[in-house]
């Protein structure tokens, strides 16, 4: 299934605001991150430290089931004051 993933900050700058990856319905957070890293190895460290959100809720489990209508986002770490 093709899934659109919203990207922010450095990831959005490097890859664009949305990328489309191909994944099975039952997948893992690691598989999503690996598919995004495969698009540009320069984002590997940021992707590894980012959190995955589905339908505007952070995901804490490693295995997930996706629907074609799910909103998927990868949120990189933020710093500032």
C-alpha positions as CSV (number, residue, x, y, z in Angstrom):
1,X,0.0,0.0,0.0
2,X,1.3,3.5,-0.8
3,X,1.4,5.7,2.3
4,X,2.1,9.5,2.3
5,X,4.2,10.7,5.2
6,X,4.3,14.3,6.2
7,X,7.8,15.6,7.0
8,X,8.8,18.7,9.0
9,X,11.9,20.9,9.7
10,X,15.2,19.4,8.3
11,X,13.4,16.4,6.9
12,X,10.9,18.5,5.0
13,X,13.8,20.7,3.7
14,X,15.7,17.7,2.5
15,X,12.9,15.5,1.0
16,X,10.0,17.9,0.7
17,X,6.9,18.3,2.9
18,X,5.4,14.9,1.9
19,X,6.9,11.6,0.6
20,X,5.2,8.5,-0.6
21,X,6.5,5.1,0.4
22,X,5.2,1.6,-0.3
23,X,4.6,-0.6,2.8
24,X,2.4,-3.5,3.8
25,X,-0.7,-2.8,5.9
26,X,0.9,-4.5,8.9
27,X,4.3,-2.8,9.3
28,X,6.6,-1.5,11.9
29,X,7.9,2.0,12.9
30,X,11.4,0.8,11.9
31,X,10.2,-0.2,8.4
32,X,8.7,3.3,7.9
33,X,11.9,5.0,9.0
34,X,14.0,2.7,6.9
35,X,11.9,3.4,3.8
36,X,12.3,7.2,4.4
37,X,16.1,6.8,5.0
38,X,16.3,4.9,1.7
39,X,15.2,8.0,-0.1
40,X,18.2,10.0,1.1
41,X,20.9,8.5,3.4
42,X,21.8,12.0,4.6
43,X,18.7,12.1,6.8
44,X,19.4,8.8,8.6
45,X,20.4,10.3,12.0
46,X,17.4,12.7,12.0
47,X,15.0,10.0,11.0
48,X,16.3,7.6,13.7
49,X,15.7,10.3,16.4
50,X,12.2,11.3,15.1
51,X,8.9,10.2,16.4
52,X,6.1,8.8,14.3
53,X,2.6,10.1,14.6
54,X,-0.5,8.5,13.1
55,X,-3.7,10.6,12.9
56,X,-2.0,13.2,15.1
57,X,-1.1,10.8,17.9
58,X,2.4,9.7,18.7
59,X,3.0,6.0,18.3
60,X,4.7,4.1,21.1
61,X,4.4,0.6,19.9
62,X,6.8,-0.9,17.3
63,X,4.2,-2.8,15.2
64,X,1.3,-0.9,13.6
65,X,-1.5,-1.5,11.2
66,X,-2.1,1.3,8.6
67,X,-5.1,2.2,6.6
68,X,-4.9,4.1,3.4
69,X,-6.7,7.1,5.0
70,X,-4.3,7.4,8.0
71,X,-2.4,10.6,8.3
72,X,1.2,9.7,9.0
73,X,3.9,12.2,10.1
74,X,7.5,12.0,11.1
75,X,8.3,14.6,13.7
76,X,12.0,15.4,14.2
77,X,13.4,16.5,17.6
78,X,13.0,20.2,18.3
79,X,15.2,22.5,20.3
80,X,15.1,26.1,21.2
81,X,14.1,28.4,24.0
